[in-house]
């Protein structure tokens, strides 16, 4: 069961990296927000291991990424 969860997390990170690479015309602030959300979501998934922690991590990471660029 853990192996399937790790494969799912790896696939989500790979999809996030591919989607960020496709958005080359983003503003720096938008890019920082997206990167923060991705990193926060991955951290939330690694720490909590459920959907709520992933969502919370993504939200927190997006907010932090958005505010860093100010």
N, CA, C and O atoms as a GROMACS GRO file, in nm:
protein
  280
    1UNK      N    1   0.081  -0.119   0.000
    1UNK     CA    2   0.000   0.000   0.000
    1UNK      C    3   0.086   0.126   0.000
    1UNK      O    4   0.055   0.223  -0.068
    2UNK      N    5   0.197   0.124   0.078
    2UNK     CA    6   0.285   0.241   0.080
    2UNK      C    7   0.349   0.265  -0.055
    2UNK      O    8   0.368   0.380  -0.095
    3UNK      N    9   0.382   0.157  -0.126
    3UNK     CA   10   0.445   0.172  -0.256
    3UNK      C   11   0.352   0.242  -0.353
    3UNK      O   12   0.395   0.327  -0.431
    4UNK      N   13   0.224   0.208  -0.349
    4UNK     CA   14   0.127   0.272  -0.438
    4UNK      C   15   0.116   0.420  -0.403
    4UNK      O   16   0.107   0.503  -0.493
    5UNK      N   17   0.116   0.454  -0.275
    5UNK     CA   18   0.108   0.595  -0.235
    5UNK      C   19   0.230   0.672  -0.282
    5UNK      O   20   0.218   0.786  -0.328
    6UNK      N   21   0.349   0.611  -0.271
    6UNK     CA   22   0.472   0.678  -0.315
    6UNK      C   23   0.473   0.696  -0.466
    6UNK      O   24   0.520   0.798  -0.516
    7UNK      N   25   0.423   0.600  -0.538
    7UNK     CA   26   0.416   0.612  -0.684
    7UNK      C   27   0.321   0.724  -0.722
    7UNK      O   28   0.348   0.801  -0.814
    8UNK      N   29   0.207   0.735  -0.650
    8UNK     CA   30   0.112   0.843  -0.676
    8UNK      C   31   0.172   0.979  -0.647
    8UNK      O   32   0.150   1.074  -0.723
    9UNK      N   33   0.247   0.991  -0.539
    9UNK     CA   34   0.312   1.118  -0.505
    9UNK      C   35   0.417   1.153  -0.610
    9UNK      O   36   0.427   1.268  -0.652
   10UNK      N   37   0.495   1.056  -0.652
   10UNK     CA   38   0.596   1.079  -0.755
   10UNK      C   39   0.531   1.123  -0.886
   10UNK      O   40   0.582   1.213  -0.953
   11UNK      N   41   0.421   1.060  -0.922
   11UNK     CA   42   0.350   1.098  -1.044
   11UNK      C   43   0.297   1.241  -1.034
   11UNK      O   44   0.302   1.316  -1.132
   12UNK      N   45   0.245   1.278  -0.917
   12UNK     CA   46   0.194   1.415  -0.899
   12UNK      C   47   0.305   1.517  -0.911
   12UNK      O   48   0.287   1.623  -0.971
   13UNK      N   49   0.420   1.488  -0.854
   13UNK     CA   50   0.534   1.580  -0.863
   13UNK      C   51   0.582   1.591  -1.007
   13UNK      O   52   0.615   1.701  -1.053
   14UNK      N   53   0.586   1.480  -1.079
   14UNK     CA   54   0.628   1.483  -1.219
   14UNK      C   55   0.531   1.564  -1.305
   14UNK      O   56   0.572   1.639  -1.393
   15UNK      N   57   0.401   1.548  -1.278
   15UNK     CA   58   0.301   1.625  -1.354
   15UNK      C   59   0.312   1.774  -1.322
   15UNK      O   60   0.296   1.858  -1.410
   16UNK      N   61   0.340   1.806  -1.196
   16UNK     CA   62   0.357   1.946  -1.158
   16UNK      C   63   0.478   2.007  -1.229
   16UNK      O   64   0.471   2.118  -1.280
   17UNK      N   65   0.588   1.934  -1.232
   17UNK     CA   66   0.708   1.984  -1.299
   17UNK      C   67   0.682   2.006  -1.448
   17UNK      O   68   0.727   2.106  -1.504
   18UNK      N   69   0.612   1.914  -1.510
   18UNK     CA   70   0.581   1.929  -1.653
   18UNK      C   71   0.489   2.048  -1.677
   18UNK      O   72   0.506   2.120  -1.775
   19UNK      N   73   0.392   2.068  -1.590
   19UNK     CA   74   0.300   2.180  -1.609
   19UNK      C   75   0.370   2.314  -1.587
   19UNK      O   76   0.339   2.412  -1.655
   20UNK      N   77   0.464   2.320  -1.493
   20UNK     CA   78   0.538   2.444  -1.472
   20UNK      C   79   0.632   2.474  -1.589
   20UNK      O   80   0.653   2.590  -1.624
   21UNK      N   81   0.687   2.371  -1.649
   21UNK     CA   82   0.775   2.391  -1.764
   21UNK      C   83   0.697   2.444  -1.883
   21UNK      O   84   0.753   2.514  -1.967
   22UNK      N   85   0.569   2.411  -1.892
   22UNK     CA   86   0.487   2.454  -2.004
   22UNK      C   87   0.442   2.599  -1.991
   22UNK      O   88   0.392   2.656  -2.088
   23UNK      N   89   0.457   2.658  -1.875
   23UNK     CA   90   0.409   2.795  -1.851
   23UNK      C   91   0.525   2.892  -1.845
   23UNK      O   92   0.550   2.953  -1.741
   24UNK      N   93   0.594   2.907  -1.954
   24UNK     CA   94   0.711   2.993  -1.957
   24UNK      C   95   0.678   3.141  -1.956
   24UNK      O   96   0.765   3.223  -1.927
   25UNK      N   97   0.554   3.179  -1.988
   25UNK     CA   98   0.519   3.320  -1.995
   25UNK      C   99   0.451   3.371  -1.868
   25UNK      O  100   0.384   3.474  -1.871
   26UNK      N  101   0.470   3.301  -1.757
   26UNK     CA  102   0.413   3.345  -1.629
   26UNK      C  103   0.493   3.462  -1.574
   26UNK      O  104   0.612   3.476  -1.599
   27UNK      N  105   0.424   3.548  -1.498
   27UNK     CA  106   0.496   3.653  -1.427
   27UNK      C  107   0.573   3.588  -1.312
   27UNK      O  108   0.538   3.478  -1.268
   28UNK      N  109   0.676   3.654  -1.264
   28UNK     CA  110   0.752   3.596  -1.154
   28UNK      C  111   0.667   3.567  -1.030
   28UNK      O  112   0.688   3.466  -0.963
   29UNK      N  113   0.572   3.653  -0.999
   29UNK     CA  114   0.488   3.632  -0.881
   29UNK      C  115   0.397   3.511  -0.900
   29UNK      O  116   0.378   3.432  -0.807
   30UNK      N  117   0.340   3.496  -1.019
   30UNK     CA  118   0.255   3.381  -1.047
   30UNK      C  119   0.336   3.253  -1.043
   30UNK      O  120   0.290   3.151  -0.991
   31UNK      N  121   0.456   3.258  -1.097
   31UNK     CA  122   0.544   3.142  -1.095
   31UNK      C  123   0.579   3.102  -0.952
   31UNK      O  124   0.576   2.984  -0.917
   32UNK      N  125   0.612   3.201  -0.869
   32UNK     CA  126   0.644   3.173  -0.728
   32UNK      C  127   0.525   3.113  -0.655
   32UNK      O  128   0.542   3.024  -0.571
   33UNK      N  129   0.404   3.160  -0.686
   33UNK     CA  130   0.283   3.106  -0.624
   33UNK      C  131   0.264   2.960  -0.664
   33UNK      O  132   0.235   2.875  -0.578
   34UNK      N  133   0.280   2.930  -0.792
   34UNK     CA  134   0.263   2.793  -0.839
   34UNK      C  135   0.369   2.700  -0.781
   34UNK      O  136   0.338   2.588  -0.742
   35UNK      N  137   0.492   2.746  -0.775
   35UNK     CA  138   0.599   2.664  -0.718
   35UNK      C  139   0.574   2.641  -0.570
   35UNK      O  140   0.591   2.529  -0.520
   36UNK      N  141   0.534   2.745  -0.499
   36UNK     CA  142   0.504   2.731  -0.356
   36UNK      C  143   0.392   2.632  -0.332
   36UNK      O  144   0.398   2.551  -0.238
   37UNK      N  145   0.288   2.638  -0.416
   37UNK     CA  146   0.176   2.544  -0.401
   37UNK      C  147   0.221   2.401  -0.428
   37UNK      O  148   0.179   2.308  -0.357
   38UNK      N  149   0.305   2.381  -0.527
   38UNK     CA  150   0.354   2.247  -0.558
   38UNK      C  151   0.440   2.190  -0.448
   38UNK      O  152   0.424   2.075  -0.407
   39UNK      N  153   0.532   2.271  -0.400
   39UNK     CA  154   0.621   2.226  -0.293
   39UNK      C  155   0.542   2.202  -0.164
   39UNK      O  156   0.565   2.105  -0.093
   40UNK      N  157   0.449   2.293  -0.134
   40UNK     CA  158   0.367   2.277  -0.014
   40UNK      C  159   0.279   2.154  -0.021
   40UNK      O  160   0.262   2.083   0.078
   41UNK      N  161   0.223   2.128  -0.139
   41UNK     CA  162   0.141   2.008  -0.156
   41UNK      C  163   0.222   1.880  -0.140
   41UNK      O  164   0.176   1.785  -0.077
   42UNK      N  165   0.340   1.879  -0.196
   42UNK     CA  166   0.426   1.762  -0.182
   42UNK      C  167   0.469   1.742  -0.036
   42UNK      O  168   0.473   1.629   0.013
   43UNK      N  169   0.500   1.852   0.032
   43UNK     CA  170   0.539   1.841   0.173
   43UNK      C  171   0.421   1.795   0.258
   43UNK      O  172   0.437   1.713   0.348
   44UNK      N  173   0.302   1.847   0.229
   44UNK     CA  174   0.184   1.805   0.303
   44UNK      C  175   0.153   1.658   0.284
   44UNK      O  176   0.114   1.589   0.377
   45UNK      N  177   0.172   1.610   0.161
   45UNK     CA  178   0.150   1.468   0.132
   45UNK      C  179   0.253   1.381   0.203
   45UNK      O  180   0.220   1.274   0.254
   46UNK      N  181   0.377   1.426   0.207
   46UNK     CA  182   0.482   1.349   0.272
   46UNK      C  183   0.465   1.347   0.424
   46UNK      O  184   0.493   1.246   0.488
   47UNK      N  185   0.420   1.457   0.480
   47UNK     CA  186   0.407   1.465   0.626
   47UNK      C  187   0.278   1.397   0.673
   47UNK      O  188   0.282   1.313   0.763
   48UNK      N  189   0.165   1.434   0.613
   48UNK     CA  190   0.037   1.383   0.661
   48UNK      C  191  -0.009   1.257   0.592
   48UNK      O  192  -0.070   1.170   0.655
   49UNK      N  193   0.018   1.246   0.464
   49UNK     CA  194  -0.018   1.127   0.389
   49UNK      C  195  -0.166   1.115   0.355
   49UNK      O  196  -0.212   1.006   0.319
   50UNK      N  197  -0.242   1.225   0.366
   50UNK     CA  198  -0.382   1.218   0.325
   50UNK      C  199  -0.416   1.342   0.242
   50UNK      O  200  -0.335   1.434   0.229
   51UNK      N  201  -0.535   1.342   0.186
   51UNK     CA  202  -0.575   1.451   0.096
   51UNK      C  203  -0.584   1.586   0.164
   51UNK      O  204  -0.551   1.688   0.105
   52UNK      N  205  -0.631   1.585   0.289
   52UNK     CA  206  -0.646   1.711   0.360
   52UNK      C  207  -0.511   1.776   0.388
   52UNK      O  208  -0.498   1.898   0.376
   53UNK      N  209  -0.412   1.698   0.426
   53UNK     CA  210  -0.280   1.756   0.451
   53UNK      C  211  -0.215   1.803   0.322
   53UNK      O  212  -0.143   1.902   0.321
   54UNK      N  213  -0.240   1.733   0.211
   54UNK     CA  214  -0.188   1.776   0.082
   54UNK      C  215  -0.250   1.909   0.041
   54UNK      O  216  -0.180   2.000  -0.003
   55UNK      N  217  -0.382   1.919   0.056
   55UNK     CA  218  -0.452   2.043   0.021
   55UNK      C  219  -0.407   2.158   0.110
   55UNK      O  220  -0.383   2.269   0.062
   56UNK      N  221  -0.395   2.133   0.239
   56UNK     CA  222  -0.349   2.237   0.331
   56UNK      C  223  -0.208   2.282   0.300
   56UNK      O  224  -0.178   2.402   0.306
   57UNK      N  225  -0.121   2.188   0.269
   57UNK     CA  226   0.017   2.223   0.233
   57UNK      C  227   0.025   2.303   0.105
   57UNK      O  228   0.104   2.397   0.094
   58UNK      N  229  -0.059   2.266   0.007
   58UNK     CA  230  -0.061   2.341  -0.119
   58UNK      C  231  -0.112   2.482  -0.098
   58UNK      O  232  -0.057   2.577  -0.154
   59UNK      N  233  -0.215   2.497  -0.016
   59UNK     CA  234  -0.268   2.631   0.011
   59UNK      C  235  -0.166   2.717   0.083
   59UNK      O  236  -0.143   2.832   0.046
   60UNK      N  237  -0.105   2.662   0.187
   60UNK     CA  238  -0.005   2.738   0.262
   60UNK      C  239   0.116   2.771   0.175
   60UNK      O  240   0.167   2.883   0.180
   61UNK      N  241   0.161   2.676   0.095
   61UNK     CA  242   0.274   2.701   0.007
   61UNK      C  243   0.244   2.806  -0.099
   61UNK      O  244   0.329   2.888  -0.132
   62UNK      N  245   0.123   2.804  -0.152
   62UNK     CA  246   0.083   2.904  -0.251
   62UNK      C  247   0.081   3.044  -0.192
   62UNK      O  248   0.126   3.140  -0.255
   63UNK      N  249   0.029   3.056  -0.071
   63UNK     CA  250   0.026   3.187  -0.004
   63UNK      C  251   0.167   3.235   0.024
   63UNK      O  252   0.199   3.352  -0.001
   64UNK      N  253   0.252   3.147   0.074
   64UNK     CA  254   0.390   3.187   0.104
   64UNK      C  255   0.462   3.224  -0.024
   64UNK      O  256   0.532   3.325  -0.028
   65UNK      N  257   0.447   3.144  -0.130
   65UNK     CA  258   0.511   3.176  -0.257
   65UNK      C  259   0.465   3.309  -0.315
   65UNK      O  260   0.545   3.383  -0.372
   66UNK      N  261   0.338   3.338  -0.299
   66UNK     CA  262   0.283   3.464  -0.349
   66UNK      C  263   0.340   3.583  -0.272
   66UNK      O  264   0.370   3.686  -0.332
   67UNK      N  265   0.354   3.568  -0.143
   67UNK     CA  266   0.401   3.680  -0.060
   67UNK      C  267   0.551   3.702  -0.069
   67UNK      O  268   0.599   3.813  -0.045
   68UNK      N  269   0.626   3.599  -0.103
   68UNK     CA  270   0.772   3.616  -0.113
   68UNK      C  271   0.808   3.712  -0.226
   68UNK      O  272   0.905   3.787  -0.216
   69UNK      N  273   0.730   3.708  -0.334
   69UNK     CA  274   0.760   3.793  -0.449
   69UNK      C  275   0.724   3.939  -0.434
   69UNK      O  276   0.752   4.018  -0.524
   70UNK      N  277   0.664   3.978  -0.322
   70UNK     CA  278   0.621   4.119  -0.306
   70UNK      C  279   0.739   4.210  -0.298
   70UNK      O  280   0.722   4.331  -0.285
   0.00000   0.00000   0.00000
